[in-house]
Amino acid sequence: MELGLSGKSVLVTGASSGIGRATARLFADEGAKVALTYRGNKDGAQSAVAEIERAGGTAFATRYDLADPGSIRAAVEAVIDAYGGVDVLVANASPWSGPRMPFRAFEDVPVEEWQGQLRAELEGAFHTVQAVLPSMKSRGWGRFVFVSAAVVRSGIPGEEAFIASKAGLQAFSRTLAREAGEDGVLSVVVSPGTTATDTMRRALPAGMIEKMAASAATGRLTTPEEVARAIVFLGSAANGNITGTIVEVTGGT
């Protein structure tokens, strides 16, 4: 299938590792010019850029902090300066660093953590979209793909802030689809299930990972590359009219 991504400019936030890194690599493989962002893991982002360039792709890395509007504006401006605009935004960055083990009771969650998670996730999305959308509207074409989480349906004990922020992204994306659809801009959400990233493997005990894998219809965890394929399709010209919806990549959990 021709995805129509050759020459398109793509901004992938949170691309030092895991789903973001796999997504950036796949967009580059399809001929897109990619900007990868990092907050703390600069080495990971730079190694991802080097990997893309060795394969003949075009990429660069720039710092981006969801909690810092100035950092967000600077990152978007860097992409516009380098590539002339932003055709696709993959909003993958998140302040969440994985589940805490053992699970905490809700009454033990600090209010600062609640406020920080929601502010960074939702206000970060607000500032990023506001910076990117004019570029898309001026071209009459654009794609937003927000990375949420399938556990919005079920919840995680002690992770109410994370779940609430990811649910908020889903509502934001639906509304953005209504706002920008007539300008040729589509907005969708990809919600992965438990994914075999380094972060998840570090956070969860081996026994729990095996249990989660067994609960999937496929009998295994989703890989970052499988999530990336869904993101790249939805962010491409091959997606002609899928917008305002949520696509789950869970292996049937």
Secondary structure, DSSP 8 states (H G I E B T S, - for coil): -----TT-EEEESS-SSHHHHHHHHHHHHTT-EEEEEESS-HHHHHHHHHHHHHTT-EEEEEE--TT-HHHHHHHHHHHHHHHSS-SEEEE---S-----SS---GGGS-HHHHHHHHIIIIIHHHHHHHHHHHHHHHHT-EEEEEE--GGGGT--TT-HHHHHHHHHHHHHHHHHHHHHGGGTEEEEEEEE-SB--HHHHHHS-HHHHHHHHHHSTTSS-B-HHHHHHHHHHHTSTT-SS--S-EEEESS--
